[in-house]
Amino acid sequence: MDRRTLALTTALAAGTVMAAAPEASAQSCDPSRMMVILDQSSSMVRNSIAGDTLWDIAVTAMDNLTTSFQDKLQMGLMKFPEPDQCNPGAVFVSPAVNSKSSIMSQLSAPPPDSGNYTPMYQTLQVAQSVPELQLSDVPNYVVLVTDGWQWCDIENNSADRFKPIDEVADLAQMGVKTYVVGFGASADVLTLNGMAVEGGTAIPGCDPTNTSASASDNCYY
């Protein structure tokens, strides 16, 4: 595993380990439920690190993640946008134990190199309506993986930039914790930091006012 994939896998696993850990509660002993929300915007294939597209790095990290945790978590997959442009994401795999093959089959084709934008807050709104995430039988988690900003070229409004933070707060009100995994130099660091804070998963000692992706004390993974 190269260091770029290792870094993303480690970030994903950090949130996943916490999701897999049993919580002290009266809930059942069934595995926790985790929905991965994966950015499939065009920048994921236009941008690369040392020759590997961000999409390829993310897919390899997801393969490692599902291999390690498929029997420990009820894992599901959403991708956004779906099908393209500014359309919000959709559920491709409902949360279930041993869902690795179903998840990886949905990651076999990369997104197009143009025409897919980043409707992040709209997708987080959709996540709030996922039936499984509305259940309270086991702890529920979202893991958002993105390389970018809230952005829709054809209908962008700068006032929308921080709306993902509000949607994560709404998920938290439902009892759903959100882990935020940002990678690549183009990520909206300030918004991702705010999302981690509202999601109840900020890294201890972090600085939510950071704006640099290279900062060592960002709140997201």
Residue frames as a rotation matrix with the C-alpha (Angstrom) as fourth column:
MET 1
0.583 0.813 0.000 0.00
0.813 -0.583 0.000 0.00
0.000 0.000 -1.000 0.00
ASP 2
-0.294 -0.721 0.627 1.52
0.639 -0.636 -0.432 3.35
0.711 0.273 0.648 -1.00
ARG 3
-0.818 -0.147 -0.556 1.62
0.563 -0.402 -0.722 6.20
-0.118 -0.904 0.412 1.47
ARG 4
-0.807 0.587 0.060 -1.21
-0.538 -0.774 0.335 8.17
0.243 0.238 0.940 -0.17
THR 5
0.001 0.821 -0.571 -3.59
-0.207 0.559 0.803 5.24
0.978 0.118 0.170 0.07
LEU 6
-0.363 -0.212 -0.907 -2.30
0.763 0.492 -0.420 4.44
0.535 -0.845 -0.017 3.54
ALA 7
-0.999 -0.034 -0.031 -3.01
0.046 -0.836 -0.548 8.00
-0.007 -0.548 0.836 4.69
LEU 8
-0.413 0.910 -0.022 -6.60
-0.775 -0.339 0.534 7.91
0.478 0.237 0.845 3.43
THR 9
0.035 0.394 -0.919 -7.18
0.143 0.908 0.394 4.38
0.989 -0.145 -0.024 4.71
THR 10
-0.701 -0.370 -0.609 -5.88
0.642 0.045 -0.766 5.45
0.311 -0.928 0.206 8.11
ALA 11
-0.905 0.405 0.131 -8.22
-0.425 -0.877 -0.224 8.45
0.024 -0.258 0.966 8.14
LEU 12
-0.078 0.912 -0.404 -11.19
-0.630 0.269 0.728 6.31
0.772 0.311 0.554 7.16
ALA 13
-0.099 -0.014 -0.995 -10.27
0.426 0.903 -0.055 3.63
0.899 -0.429 -0.083 9.64
ALA 14
-0.960 -0.278 -0.011 -9.98
0.139 -0.444 -0.885 6.16
0.242 -0.852 0.465 12.47
GLY 15
-0.477 0.861 0.176 -13.64
-0.876 -0.483 -0.008 7.02
0.079 -0.158 0.984 12.13
THR 16
0.156 0.562 -0.812 -14.63
-0.503 0.753 0.424 3.44
0.850 0.342 0.401 11.44
VAL 17
-0.589 -0.434 -0.682 -12.88
0.357 0.617 -0.702 2.08
0.725 -0.656 -0.208 14.52
MET 18
-0.946 0.278 0.166 -14.81
-0.298 -0.548 -0.782 4.54
-0.126 -0.789 0.601 16.65
ALA 19
-0.126 0.954 -0.272 -18.05
-0.956 -0.044 0.290 3.54
0.264 0.297 0.918 14.94
ALA 20
0.055 0.103 -0.993 -17.30
-0.182 0.979 0.091 -0.14
0.982 0.176 0.073 15.48
ALA 21
-0.897 -0.436 -0.068 -16.50
0.000 0.154 -0.988 0.32
0.442 -0.886 -0.138 19.17
PRO 22
-0.118 0.904 -0.411 -19.43
0.789 0.336 0.514 -0.65
0.602 -0.264 -0.753 21.41
GLU 23
-0.471 0.074 0.879 -21.15
-0.358 -0.927 -0.114 2.20
0.807 -0.368 0.463 23.23
ALA 24
-0.945 0.170 -0.281 -22.28
0.326 0.391 -0.860 1.90
-0.037 -0.904 -0.425 26.82
SER 25
-0.566 0.823 -0.037 -26.02
-0.819 -0.557 0.140 1.89
0.095 0.109 0.989 26.38
ALA 26
-0.202 0.607 0.768 -29.12
-0.369 0.679 -0.634 -0.24
-0.907 -0.412 0.087 26.55
GLN 27
0.305 0.303 -0.903 -28.95
-0.947 -0.008 -0.322 -0.80
-0.105 0.953 0.284 22.80
SER 28
0.980 0.138 0.142 -28.56
-0.121 0.985 -0.127 -4.27
-0.158 0.107 0.982 21.29
CYS 29
0.173 -0.960 0.221 -25.27
-0.107 0.204 0.973 -6.05
-0.979 -0.192 -0.068 20.75
ASP 30
0.672 0.093 0.735 -25.77
0.686 0.297 -0.665 -5.96
-0.280 0.950 0.136 16.98
PRO 31
-0.395 -0.901 0.180 -23.06
0.903 -0.345 0.256 -4.15
-0.169 0.264 0.950 14.96
SER 32
-0.153 0.251 -0.956 -23.29
0.094 -0.959 -0.267 -0.39
-0.984 -0.131 0.123 14.66
ARG 33
0.510 0.453 0.732 -24.60
0.790 0.091 -0.606 1.06
-0.341 0.887 -0.312 11.41
MET 34
-0.185 -0.671 -0.718 -22.35
0.125 -0.740 0.660 3.20
-0.975 0.032 0.221 9.19
MET 35
0.780 0.411 0.472 -23.16
0.541 -0.062 -0.839 4.96
-0.316 0.909 -0.271 5.93
VAL 36
-0.409 -0.901 -0.143 -20.17
0.556 -0.371 0.744 6.02
-0.723 0.225 0.653 3.83
ILE 37
0.801 0.588 -0.116 -21.02
0.299 -0.561 -0.772 9.08
-0.519 0.583 -0.625 1.71
LEU 38
-0.146 -0.945 0.291 -18.47
0.678 0.119 0.726 9.25
-0.721 0.303 0.623 -1.11
ASP 39
0.271 0.085 -0.959 -17.79
-0.407 -0.892 -0.195 12.28
-0.872 0.443 -0.207 -3.29
GLN 40
-0.055 -0.298 0.953 -17.87
0.767 0.599 0.231 11.31
-0.640 0.743 0.196 -6.97
SER 41
0.741 0.201 -0.640 -17.43
-0.127 -0.895 -0.428 14.82
-0.659 0.399 -0.637 -8.34
SER 42
0.931 -0.340 0.132 -15.36
0.211 0.208 -0.955 15.24
0.297 0.917 0.266 -11.49
SER 43
0.461 -0.803 0.378 -12.47
-0.807 -0.557 -0.198 16.71
0.369 -0.213 -0.904 -9.53
MET 44
0.531 -0.233 0.815 -11.92
-0.492 0.698 0.520 13.25
-0.690 -0.677 0.256 -8.07
VAL 45
0.598 -0.352 0.721 -10.60
0.662 0.724 -0.196 12.10
-0.453 0.594 0.665 -11.46
ARG 46
0.814 -0.327 0.480 -9.14
0.151 -0.680 -0.718 15.41
0.561 0.657 -0.504 -12.65
ASN 47
0.452 -0.650 0.611 -6.92
-0.860 -0.499 0.105 15.76
0.236 -0.573 -0.785 -9.58
SER 48
0.735 -0.285 -0.615 -4.17
0.210 0.958 -0.193 13.33
0.645 0.013 0.764 -8.74
ILE 49
0.669 -0.618 0.412 -1.40
-0.677 -0.279 0.682 12.71
-0.307 -0.735 -0.605 -6.26
ALA 50
-0.318 -0.922 0.220 1.84
-0.650 0.381 0.658 11.29
-0.690 0.066 -0.720 -7.64
GLY 51
-0.832 -0.073 -0.550 0.07
-0.534 0.376 0.757 9.95
0.151 0.924 -0.352 -10.70
ASP 52
-0.749 0.628 -0.210 -2.90
0.650 0.758 -0.052 8.34
0.126 -0.176 -0.976 -8.94
THR 53
-0.354 0.699 0.622 -6.29
-0.089 -0.687 0.721 10.00
0.931 0.200 0.306 -9.25
LEU 54
-0.688 0.178 0.704 -8.08
-0.725 -0.229 -0.650 10.87
0.045 -0.957 0.286 -6.03
TRP 55
0.427 0.894 -0.135 -10.82
-0.891 0.442 0.103 8.47
0.152 0.076 0.985 -7.09
ASP 56
0.335 -0.366 -0.868 -8.40
-0.122 0.897 -0.425 5.56
0.934 0.248 0.256 -7.41
ILE 57
-0.760 -0.627 0.168 -6.89
-0.203 -0.016 -0.979 6.37
0.617 -0.779 -0.115 -4.02
ALA 58
-0.347 0.721 0.600 -10.36
-0.934 -0.206 -0.293 6.51
-0.088 -0.662 0.744 -2.46
VAL 59
0.586 0.598 -0.547 -11.45
-0.676 0.733 0.077 3.22
0.447 0.325 0.834 -4.04
THR 60
-0.111 -0.711 -0.695 -8.34
0.040 0.695 -0.717 1.42
0.993 -0.107 -0.049 -2.81
ALA 61
-0.856 -0.173 0.488 -8.88
-0.434 -0.274 -0.858 2.85
0.282 -0.946 0.160 0.67
MET 62
0.083 0.966 0.244 -12.51
-0.996 0.085 0.003 1.68
-0.018 -0.243 0.970 0.60
ASP 63
0.438 0.003 -0.899 -11.38
-0.319 0.935 -0.153 -1.80
0.840 0.354 0.411 -0.41
ASN 64
-0.625 -0.737 -0.258 -9.02
0.059 0.285 -0.957 -1.91
0.778 -0.613 -0.134 2.57
LEU 65
-0.690 0.406 0.599 -11.70
-0.721 -0.458 -0.520 -0.53
0.063 -0.791 0.609 4.87
THR 66
0.359 0.924 -0.132 -14.45
-0.909 0.379 0.174 -2.93
0.211 0.057 0.976 3.87
THR 67
0.112 -0.407 -0.907 -12.07
-0.090 0.904 -0.417 -5.88
0.990 0.128 0.064 4.10
SER 68
-0.817 -0.576 -0.038 -11.19
0.018 0.041 -0.999 -4.97
0.577 -0.817 -0.023 7.68
PHE 69
-0.880 0.434 0.193 -14.63
-0.371 -0.377 -0.849 -4.01
-0.295 -0.819 0.493 8.99
GLN 70
-0.494 0.763 -0.417 -17.33
-0.600 0.048 0.798 -5.73
0.629 0.645 0.434 6.93
ASP 71
-0.124 0.461 -0.879 -18.06
0.432 0.822 0.370 -8.24
0.893 -0.334 -0.301 9.69
LYS 72
-0.658 -0.208 -0.724 -17.90
0.753 -0.209 -0.624 -5.63
-0.021 -0.956 0.294 12.45
LEU 73
-0.690 0.413 -0.594 -20.27
-0.215 -0.901 -0.376 -2.98
-0.691 -0.132 0.711 11.06
GLN 74
0.246 0.767 0.592 -23.45
0.772 0.214 -0.598 -2.67
-0.586 0.605 -0.540 9.07
MET 75
-0.567 -0.611 -0.553 -21.87
0.128 -0.728 0.673 -0.71
-0.814 0.311 0.491 6.22
GLY 76
0.501 0.721 0.478 -23.69
0.689 0.002 -0.725 1.11
-0.524 0.693 -0.495 3.43
LEU 77
-0.647 -0.756 0.102 -22.77
0.624 -0.448 0.640 3.43
-0.439 0.477 0.761 0.57
MET 78
0.718 0.678 -0.160 -24.08
0.422 -0.606 -0.674 6.71
-0.554 0.417 -0.721 -0.81
LYS 79
-0.461 -0.821 0.338 -22.43
0.832 -0.266 0.487 8.56
-0.310 0.506 0.805 -3.71
PHE 80
0.636 0.658 -0.404 -22.91
0.455 -0.742 -0.492 12.14
-0.624 0.129 -0.771 -4.85
PRO 81
-0.331 0.910 -0.248 -23.92
-0.839 -0.405 -0.363 13.62
-0.431 0.088 0.898 -7.18
GLU 82
-0.823 0.153 0.546 -26.34
0.298 0.936 0.187 11.11
-0.483 0.317 -0.816 -8.63
PRO 83
0.755 -0.444 0.482 -26.61
0.610 0.746 -0.267 10.84
-0.241 0.495 0.835 -11.51
ASP 84
-0.236 -0.851 0.469 -24.64
0.934 -0.331 -0.132 14.00
0.268 0.407 0.873 -12.28
GLN 85
-0.133 0.100 0.986 -24.41
0.193 -0.973 0.125 17.81
0.972 0.207 0.110 -12.12
CYS 86
-0.690 -0.118 0.714 -25.95
-0.565 -0.529 -0.633 19.13
0.453 -0.840 0.298 -8.90
ASN 87
0.369 0.859 -0.355 -28.33
-0.393 0.491 0.778 16.29
0.842 -0.148 0.518 -8.19
PRO 88
0.211 -0.283 0.936 -28.06
-0.975 0.014 0.224 15.10
-0.076 -0.959 -0.273 -4.58
GLY 89
-0.754 -0.623 -0.208 -26.54
-0.626 0.777 -0.056 11.75
0.197 0.088 -0.976 -3.77
ALA 90
0.428 0.878 -0.211 -28.40
-0.788 0.478 0.388 8.49
0.442 0.000 0.897 -3.44
VAL 91
0.144 -0.294 0.945 -28.11
-0.692 0.652 0.309 5.22
-0.707 -0.699 -0.109 -1.56
PHE 92
0.024 -0.228 -0.973 -26.38
-0.884 0.449 -0.127 2.53
0.466 0.864 -0.191 -3.60
VAL 93
-0.373 -0.136 -0.918 -25.93
0.217 0.949 -0.229 -0.04
0.902 -0.285 -0.324 -0.84
SER 94
0.602 0.621 0.502 -28.12
-0.409 -0.301 0.862 -0.16
0.686 -0.724 0.073 2.26
PRO 95
-0.191 -0.744 0.641 -26.25
-0.957 -0.006 -0.291 -0.73
0.220 -0.669 -0.710 5.53
ALA 96
0.903 0.401 -0.151 -25.61
-0.362 0.903 0.231 -4.41
0.229 -0.154 0.961 6.17
VAL 97
0.286 -0.806 0.518 -22.98
-0.489 0.342 0.803 -6.73
-0.824 -0.483 -0.296 7.56
ASN 98
-0.296 -0.537 0.790 -20.68
0.379 0.693 0.614 -8.34
-0.877 0.481 -0.001 4.97
SER 99
0.758 0.648 -0.068 -21.52
0.260 -0.398 -0.880 -5.74
-0.597 0.649 -0.470 2.32
LYS 100
-0.135 -0.928 -0.346 -18.00
-0.102 -0.334 0.937 -5.47
-0.986 0.162 -0.050 0.88
SER 101
-0.665 -0.179 0.726 -18.76
0.619 0.412 0.669 -7.02
-0.418 0.894 -0.163 -2.50
SER 102
0.364 0.878 0.311 -21.88
0.929 -0.317 -0.193 -4.89
-0.071 0.359 -0.930 -2.97
ILE 103
0.687 -0.158 -0.709 -20.02
0.087 -0.951 0.297 -1.71
-0.721 -0.266 -0.640 -2.06
MET 104
-0.337 -0.933 -0.128 -16.98
-0.058 -0.115 0.992 -2.39
-0.940 0.342 -0.016 -4.22
SER 105
-0.352 0.270 0.896 -19.13
0.887 0.401 0.228 -3.29
-0.298 0.876 -0.381 -7.23
GLN 106
0.738 0.675 0.021 -20.54
0.661 -0.714 -0.231 0.25
-0.140 0.184 -0.973 -7.06
LEU 107
0.575 -0.610 -0.545 -17.04
-0.254 -0.766 0.591 1.74
-0.778 -0.201 -0.595 -7.21
SER 108
0.135 -0.549 0.825 -15.85
0.673 0.662 0.330 -0.02
-0.727 0.510 0.459 -10.36
ALA 109
0.176 -0.012 0.984 -16.49
0.903 -0.395 -0.166 2.93
0.391 0.919 -0.059 -12.70
PRO 110
-0.669 -0.467 -0.579 -14.91
0.664 -0.724 -0.183 6.35
-0.334 -0.507 0.795 -12.07
PRO 111
0.368 0.786 -0.496 -16.93
0.409 -0.616 -0.673 9.55
-0.835 0.045 -0.549 -12.40
PRO 112
0.601 -0.135 0.788 -16.69
0.759 -0.213 -0.615 11.59
0.251 0.968 -0.025 -15.63
ASP 113
-0.404 -0.873 -0.274 -13.99
0.912 -0.408 -0.045 14.27
-0.073 -0.268 0.961 -15.87
SER 114
-0.969 0.200 0.144 -16.62
-0.193 -0.979 0.058 17.00
0.153 0.029 0.988 -16.24
GLY 115
-0.327 0.944 -0.050 -20.26
-0.337 -0.067 0.939 17.56
0.883 0.324 0.340 -15.32
ASN 116
0.322 0.394 -0.861 -20.26
0.681 0.535 0.500 16.18
0.657 -0.748 -0.096 -11.77
TYR 117
-0.036 -0.275 0.961 -20.34
-0.355 -0.895 -0.270 18.89
0.934 -0.351 -0.065 -9.12
THR 118
-0.775 -0.399 -0.490 -20.40
0.305 0.443 -0.843 18.79
0.553 -0.803 -0.222 -5.31
PRO 119
0.043 0.873 0.485 -23.92
-0.432 -0.422 0.797 18.98
0.901 -0.244 0.359 -3.83
MET 120
-0.759 -0.515 -0.398 -22.70
0.093 0.519 -0.850 18.17
0.644 -0.682 -0.346 -0.35
TYR 121
-0.846 0.445 0.293 -25.38
-0.447 -0.293 -0.845 19.71
-0.290 -0.846 0.447 1.83
GLN 122
0.032 0.897 -0.441 -28.14
-0.985 0.104 0.139 18.40
0.170 0.430 0.887 -0.42
THR 123
-0.095 -0.150 -0.984 -26.75
-0.219 0.967 -0.127 14.88
0.971 0.204 -0.125 -0.04
LEU 124
-0.963 -0.246 -0.114 -26.55
0.070 0.181 -0.981 15.20
0.262 -0.952 -0.157 3.74
GLN 125
-0.424 0.895 0.140 -30.22
-0.875 -0.365 -0.316 16.18
-0.232 -0.256 0.938 3.64
VAL 126
0.218 0.472 -0.854 -31.00
-0.695 0.690 0.203 12.97
0.685 0.549 0.478 1.77
ALA 127
-0.611 -0.545 -0.574 -29.05
0.008 0.721 -0.692 10.99
0.792 -0.428 -0.437 4.36
GLN 128
-0.843 0.321 0.432 -31.42
-0.521 -0.284 -0.805 12.25
-0.136 -0.904 0.406 7.03
SER 129
0.160 0.977 -0.138 -34.24
-0.974 0.133 -0.182 10.42
-0.160 0.164 0.973 5.25
VAL 130
-0.423 -0.353 -0.834 -32.46
-0.511 0.853 -0.102 7.07
0.748 0.383 -0.542 4.94
PRO 131
0.586 0.810 -0.027 -34.73
-0.411 0.326 0.851 4.67
0.698 -0.488 0.524 6.86
GLU 132
0.418 -0.467 -0.779 -31.88
0.639 0.761 -0.114 2.74
0.646 -0.450 0.617 8.47
LEU 133
-0.659 -0.728 0.187 -30.32
0.414 -0.560 -0.718 5.92
0.628 -0.396 0.670 9.87
GLN 134
-0.200 0.684 0.702 -33.63
-0.647 -0.630 0.429 6.79
0.735 -0.369 0.569 11.50
LEU 135
0.583 0.363 -0.727 -33.58
0.200 0.803 0.562 3.60
0.787 -0.473 0.396 13.56
SER 136
0.268 -0.460 0.846 -32.34
-0.847 -0.530 -0.020 3.71
0.458 -0.712 -0.533 17.14
ASP 137
0.980 0.163 -0.117 -31.67
-0.103 0.908 0.407 0.01
0.173 -0.387 0.906 17.74
VAL 138
0.336 -0.935 -0.110 -27.89
0.920 0.301 0.253 0.48
-0.203 -0.186 0.961 17.33
PRO 139
0.090 -0.375 -0.923 -25.59
0.102 -0.918 0.383 3.53
-0.991 -0.129 -0.044 17.09
ASN 140
0.709 0.214 0.672 -25.67
0.682 0.033 -0.730 5.19
-0.178 0.976 -0.123 13.67
TYR 141
-0.016 -0.803 -0.595 -22.77
0.181 -0.588 0.789 6.93
-0.983 -0.095 0.154 11.93
VAL 142
0.981 0.106 0.160 -22.04
0.178 -0.202 -0.963 8.75
-0.070 0.974 -0.218 8.70
VAL 143
-0.006 -0.992 -0.124 -18.54
0.442 -0.114 0.890 8.91
-0.897 -0.049 0.439 7.20
LEU 144
0.937 0.319 -0.140 -18.28
0.059 -0.541 -0.839 11.66
-0.343 0.778 -0.526 4.58
VAL 145
-0.048 -0.964 0.262 -15.33
0.629 0.175 0.757 11.41
-0.776 0.201 0.598 2.16
THR 146
0.891 0.396 0.224 -14.68
0.430 -0.570 -0.700 14.45
-0.150 0.720 -0.678 -0.04
ASP 147
-0.182 -0.971 0.155 -11.93
0.973 -0.155 0.172 16.36
-0.143 0.182 0.973 -1.80
GLY 148
-0.565 -0.047 0.823 -13.77
0.567 -0.747 0.347 19.62
0.599 0.663 0.449 -2.28
TRP 149
-0.946 0.311 -0.086 -16.23
-0.205 -0.785 -0.584 22.35
-0.250 -0.535 0.807 -1.41
GLN 150
0.005 0.991 0.133 -19.98
0.556 0.107 -0.824 22.68
-0.831 0.078 -0.551 -1.48
TRP 151
-0.566 -0.317 -0.761 -20.15
-0.403 -0.699 0.591 23.66
-0.719 0.641 0.268 -5.13
CYS 152
0.112 0.587 0.802 -22.50
0.714 0.513 -0.475 23.51
-0.691 0.626 -0.361 -8.08
ASP 153
-0.802 -0.596 -0.036 -21.15
0.401 -0.583 0.707 25.34
-0.442 0.552 0.706 -11.11
ILE 154
-0.656 0.569 0.497 -24.55
0.501 -0.164 0.849 25.66
0.565 0.806 -0.177 -12.76
GLU 155
0.428 0.858 0.284 -26.37
0.257 -0.417 0.872 27.04
0.866 -0.301 -0.399 -9.73
ASN 156
-0.268 -0.636 -0.723 -23.72
0.856 0.187 -0.482 27.97
0.442 -0.748 0.494 -7.21
ASN 157
0.664 0.403 0.629 -24.54
-0.012 -0.836 0.548 30.37
0.747 -0.372 -0.551 -4.41
SER 158
-0.371 -0.926 0.065 -21.66
-0.084 -0.036 -0.996 31.41
0.925 -0.375 -0.065 -2.15
ALA 159
-0.137 0.401 0.906 -24.10
-0.954 -0.298 -0.012 31.55
0.265 -0.866 0.424 0.75
ASP 160
0.812 0.483 -0.328 -24.41
-0.425 0.874 0.236 27.77
0.401 -0.052 0.915 0.48
ARG 161
-0.047 -0.963 -0.264 -20.78
-0.488 0.253 -0.836 27.21
0.872 0.090 -0.482 1.47
PHE 162
-0.816 -0.365 0.447 -21.46
-0.539 0.205 -0.817 26.49
0.207 -0.908 -0.364 5.13
LYS 163
0.186 0.982 0.027 -24.80
-0.948 0.172 0.268 24.70
0.259 -0.075 0.963 4.73
PRO 164
0.097 -0.162 -0.982 -23.16
-0.058 0.984 -0.168 21.27
0.994 0.073 0.086 5.12
ILE 165
-0.900 -0.427 0.085 -22.38
-0.079 -0.030 -0.996 22.25
0.428 -0.904 -0.006 8.71
ASP 166
-0.398 0.839 0.371 -26.08
-0.911 -0.313 -0.269 22.82
-0.109 -0.445 0.889 9.38
GLU 167
0.408 0.584 -0.702 -27.01
-0.691 0.700 0.181 19.47
0.596 0.412 0.689 7.84
VAL 168
-0.382 -0.606 -0.698 -24.46
0.134 0.711 -0.690 17.64
0.914 -0.357 -0.190 9.97
ALA 169
-0.901 0.122 0.416 -25.96
-0.430 -0.363 -0.826 19.37
0.050 -0.924 0.380 13.01
ASP 170
0.095 0.993 -0.066 -29.38
-0.990 0.101 0.102 18.07
0.108 0.056 0.993 11.95
LEU 171
0.200 -0.111 -0.974 -27.96
-0.189 0.970 -0.150 14.55
0.961 0.214 0.173 11.70
ALA 172
-0.824 -0.558 -0.098 -26.55
0.022 0.141 -0.990 14.96
0.566 -0.818 -0.104 15.20
GLN 173
-0.498 0.731 0.466 -30.03
-0.865 -0.381 -0.327 15.89
-0.062 -0.566 0.822 16.42
MET 174
0.492 0.646 -0.583 -31.16
-0.708 0.687 0.164 12.53
0.506 0.332 0.796 15.06
GLY 175
0.693 -0.319 0.647 -28.43
-0.420 0.550 0.722 10.84
-0.586 -0.772 0.247 17.08
VAL 176
0.837 -0.414 0.358 -26.19
0.545 0.573 -0.612 10.24
0.049 0.707 0.705 14.05
LYS 177
0.383 -0.802 -0.459 -22.52
-0.019 -0.503 0.864 11.14
-0.924 -0.322 -0.208 14.47
THR 178
0.993 -0.062 0.101 -20.66
0.099 -0.029 -0.995 12.28
0.064 0.998 -0.022 11.35
TYR 179
0.199 -0.980 -0.026 -16.99
0.392 0.055 0.918 11.59
-0.898 -0.193 0.395 10.70
VAL 180
0.933 0.091 -0.347 -15.45
-0.227 -0.600 -0.767 13.86
-0.278 0.795 -0.539 8.07
VAL 181
0.141 -0.892 0.429 -12.59
0.573 0.427 0.700 12.67
-0.808 0.147 0.571 5.87
GLY 182
0.924 0.107 -0.366 -11.12
-0.188 -0.708 -0.681 15.34
-0.332 0.698 -0.634 3.61
PHE 183
0.119 -0.939 0.323 -8.21
0.501 0.338 0.797 14.77
-0.857 0.067 0.511 1.27
GLY 184
0.068 -0.194 0.979 -6.47
0.955 -0.272 -0.120 16.67
0.290 0.943 0.167 -1.49
ALA 185
-0.782 -0.539 -0.312 -5.37
0.607 -0.771 -0.191 20.29
-0.138 -0.339 0.931 -1.44
SER 186
-0.765 0.494 0.414 -8.70
-0.052 -0.688 0.724 21.65
0.643 0.532 0.551 -2.69
ALA 187
-0.183 0.733 -0.655 -10.85
0.866 0.435 0.245 20.64
0.464 -0.523 -0.715 0.29
ASP 188
0.152 0.335 0.930 -12.80
-0.169 -0.918 0.358 23.41
0.974 -0.212 -0.083 2.05
VAL 189
-0.588 -0.568 -0.576 -10.93
0.396 0.419 -0.817 23.13
0.705 -0.709 -0.022 5.32
LEU 190
-0.888 0.243 0.391 -12.99
-0.447 -0.657 -0.607 25.65
0.110 -0.713 0.692 7.27
THR 191
0.088 0.988 -0.127 -16.28
-0.927 0.128 0.354 23.98
0.366 0.086 0.927 6.41
LEU 192
0.190 -0.060 -0.980 -14.95
-0.003 0.998 -0.061 20.47
0.982 0.014 0.190 7.03
ASN 193
-0.862 -0.496 -0.105 -13.65
0.140 -0.033 -0.990 21.57
0.487 -0.868 0.098 10.43
GLY 194
-0.599 0.705 0.380 -17.08
-0.801 -0.530 -0.280 22.95
0.004 -0.471 0.882 11.30
MET 195
0.290 0.707 -0.645 -18.74
-0.669 0.632 0.391 19.75
0.684 0.318 0.656 10.16
ALA 196
-0.289 -0.478 -0.830 -16.50
0.266 0.792 -0.549 17.64
0.920 -0.379 -0.102 12.38
VAL 197
-0.970 -0.045 0.240 -17.33
-0.198 -0.427 -0.882 19.84
0.142 -0.903 0.405 15.36
GLU 198
-0.228 0.968 0.107 -21.10
-0.974 -0.225 -0.039 19.68
-0.013 -0.113 0.993 14.76
GLY 199
0.252 0.308 -0.917 -20.87
-0.500 0.853 0.149 15.98
0.829 0.421 0.369 14.00
GLY 200
0.803 0.062 0.593 -19.46
-0.591 0.216 0.777 15.29
-0.080 -0.974 0.211 17.44
THR 201
0.854 -0.490 0.174 -16.28
0.505 0.861 -0.053 13.75
-0.124 0.133 0.983 16.04
ALA 202
0.770 -0.596 0.226 -13.73
-0.420 -0.741 -0.523 16.58
0.479 0.308 -0.822 16.09
ILE 203
0.222 -0.797 -0.561 -10.19
0.558 0.576 -0.597 15.44
0.800 -0.180 0.573 16.81
PRO 204
0.772 0.097 -0.628 -9.34
0.620 -0.327 0.713 16.47
-0.136 -0.940 -0.313 20.40
GLY 205
0.062 -0.774 -0.630 -7.26
0.459 -0.538 0.707 19.65
-0.886 -0.333 0.322 20.59
CYS 206
-0.238 -0.140 0.961 -8.08
0.971 -0.054 0.232 20.71
0.019 0.989 0.149 17.04
ASP 207
-0.674 0.012 -0.738 -8.47
0.089 -0.991 -0.097 24.29
-0.733 -0.131 0.668 15.82
PRO 208
0.061 0.805 0.590 -11.82
0.799 0.315 -0.512 24.71
-0.598 0.503 -0.624 14.00
THR 209
0.699 0.185 -0.691 -10.70
-0.116 -0.924 -0.364 28.07
-0.706 0.334 -0.624 12.56
ASN 210
-0.390 -0.897 0.211 -7.96
0.067 0.201 0.977 26.51
-0.919 0.395 -0.019 10.43
THR 211
0.655 0.565 -0.501 -8.15
-0.461 -0.226 -0.858 27.14
-0.598 0.793 0.113 6.69
SER 212
-0.073 -0.785 -0.615 -5.08
-0.995 0.101 -0.011 25.19
0.071 0.611 -0.788 5.54
ALA 213
0.817 0.391 -0.423 -5.30
-0.422 0.906 0.023 21.55
0.392 0.160 0.906 4.49
SER 214
0.113 -0.878 -0.465 -1.71
0.136 0.477 -0.868 21.07
0.984 0.035 0.173 5.62
ALA 215
-0.029 -0.081 0.996 -2.39
-0.873 -0.484 -0.065 22.21
0.488 -0.871 -0.057 9.20
SER 216
-0.732 -0.370 -0.572 -1.59
-0.096 0.888 -0.450 19.54
0.674 -0.275 -0.685 11.77
ASP 217
-0.911 0.390 -0.132 -4.52
0.195 0.127 -0.973 20.38
-0.363 -0.912 -0.192 14.03
ASN 218
-0.590 0.780 -0.206 -7.54
-0.628 -0.284 0.725 20.29
0.507 0.557 0.658 11.74
CYS 219
-0.315 0.571 0.758 -10.69
-0.829 0.223 -0.513 18.82
-0.462 -0.790 0.403 13.27
TYR 220
0.774 0.607 -0.179 -11.48
-0.606 0.629 -0.487 16.34
-0.183 0.485 0.855 10.50
TYR 221
0.359 -0.621 0.697 -9.57
0.088 0.766 0.637 13.25
-0.929 -0.167 0.329 9.43
